[in-house]
Amino acid sequence: TYSKIIEGLIRHRYLVKNKWGGLVATALGRKVYEQLVSRFKELVSEETTRELEERMALIEMGKLDYQAVLRVLATHLDEMLRGVEKVEVPPK
């Protein structure tokens, strides 16, 4: 859910709450986003998000098979990640 995503972003220090309760990206959050956009623009695009949300709605209505959608997504991710170096992140 949206709230779980926000909680995770705050926990990983990508976002912080300002004194009015709004959310602000940290320097780390901006850097991570810039890297994602530069390397995986298609993955983090609004268009991809919109398409995935549409597919999830069709799955909820029983008009799409979730396993078929997951297979297509896994294949697509494999193609996008082919040749990408694994980066080890040191513990906090």
BAVEX-897915 format. One record per residue (C-alpha): residue number from 1; x, z, y; residue in one letter; chain. Coordinates in steps of 0.5 Angstrom, whole numbers, plus 500, padded with zeros to 3 digits. Layout:
<atom NUM, <X, Z, Y>, "a", "A">
...
***
This chain:
<atom 1, <500, 500, 500>, "t", "A">
<atom 2, <502, 499, 507>, "y", "A">
<atom 3, <503, 507, 508>, "s", "A">
<atom 4, <508, 507, 502>, "k", "A">
<atom 5, <512, 501, 505>, "i", "A">
<atom 6, <512, 505, 512>, "i", "A">
<atom 7, <514, 511, 508>, "e", "A">
<atom 8, <520, 508, 505>, "g", "A">
<atom 9, <522, 504, 511>, "l", "A">
<atom 10, <523, 511, 514>, "i", "A">
<atom 11, <526, 514, 508>, "r", "A">
<atom 12, <531, 509, 508>, "h", "A">
<atom 13, <533, 510, 516>, "r", "A">
<atom 14, <530, 503, 517>, "y", "A">
<atom 15, <525, 505, 522>, "l", "A">
<atom 16, <524, 512, 526>, "v", "A">
<atom 17, <518, 515, 529>, "k", "A">
<atom 18, <519, 515, 537>, "n", "A">
<atom 19, <516, 521, 541>, "k", "A">
<atom 20, <509, 518, 542>, "w", "A">
<atom 21, <508, 517, 534>, "g", "A">
<atom 22, <510, 509, 534>, "g", "A">
<atom 23, <515, 506, 530>, "l", "A">
<atom 24, <522, 503, 532>, "v", "A">
<atom 25, <527, 499, 528>, "a", "A">
<atom 26, <534, 503, 528>, "t", "A">
<atom 27, <540, 499, 528>, "a", "A">
<atom 28, <541, 499, 521>, "l", "A">
<atom 29, <534, 496, 520>, "g", "A">
<atom 30, <535, 491, 525>, "r", "A">
<atom 31, <542, 489, 521>, "k", "A">
<atom 32, <538, 489, 515>, "v", "A">
<atom 33, <533, 484, 517>, "y", "A">
<atom 34, <537, 480, 520>, "e", "A">
<atom 35, <541, 479, 514>, "q", "A">
<atom 36, <535, 478, 510>, "l", "A">
<atom 37, <532, 472, 515>, "v", "A">
<atom 38, <539, 469, 515>, "s", "A">
<atom 39, <540, 469, 507>, "r", "A">
<atom 40, <533, 469, 505>, "f", "A">
<atom 41, <528, 466, 511>, "k", "A">
<atom 42, <523, 463, 506>, "e", "A">
<atom 43, <522, 470, 502>, "l", "A">
<atom 44, <521, 474, 509>, "v", "A">
<atom 45, <517, 469, 512>, "s", "A">
<atom 46, <510, 470, 515>, "e", "A">
<atom 47, <508, 464, 511>, "e", "A">
<atom 48, <510, 467, 504>, "t", "A">
<atom 49, <507, 474, 506>, "t", "A">
<atom 50, <500, 470, 507>, "r", "A">
<atom 51, <500, 466, 501>, "e", "A">
<atom 52, <502, 472, 497>, "l", "A">
<atom 53, <496, 476, 500>, "e", "A">
<atom 54, <492, 470, 498>, "e", "A">
<atom 55, <494, 470, 491>, "r", "A">
<atom 56, <493, 477, 490>, "m", "A">
<atom 57, <486, 477, 493>, "a", "A">
<atom 58, <484, 471, 488>, "l", "A">
<atom 59, <487, 476, 483>, "i", "A">
<atom 60, <482, 481, 485>, "e", "A">
<atom 61, <477, 477, 484>, "m", "A">
<atom 62, <479, 474, 477>, "g", "A">
<atom 63, <480, 467, 480>, "k", "A">
<atom 64, <488, 467, 478>, "l", "A">
<atom 65, <491, 470, 472>, "d", "A">
<atom 66, <496, 475, 475>, "y", "A">
<atom 67, <501, 474, 469>, "q", "A">
<atom 68, <502, 467, 471>, "a", "A">
<atom 69, <503, 469, 479>, "v", "A">
<atom 70, <508, 473, 477>, "l", "A">
<atom 71, <512, 468, 472>, "r", "A">
<atom 72, <512, 463, 478>, "v", "A">
<atom 73, <514, 469, 483>, "l", "A">
<atom 74, <520, 471, 478>, "a", "A">
<atom 75, <522, 463, 477>, "t", "A">
<atom 76, <522, 462, 485>, "h", "A">
<atom 77, <526, 469, 486>, "l", "A">
<atom 78, <531, 467, 480>, "d", "A">
<atom 79, <532, 460, 484>, "e", "A">
<atom 80, <533, 463, 491>, "m", "A">
<atom 81, <538, 469, 488>, "l", "A">
<atom 82, <542, 464, 484>, "r", "A">
<atom 83, <549, 464, 487>, "g", "A">
<atom 84, <548, 471, 491>, "v", "A">
<atom 85, <553, 476, 490>, "e", "A">
<atom 86, <551, 483, 488>, "k", "A">
<atom 87, <553, 488, 494>, "v", "A">
<atom 88, <554, 495, 492>, "e", "A">
<atom 89, <551, 500, 497>, "v", "A">
<atom 90, <555, 507, 497>, "p", "A">
<atom 91, <550, 513, 496>, "p", "A">
<atom 92, <548, 516, 502>, "k", "A">
***
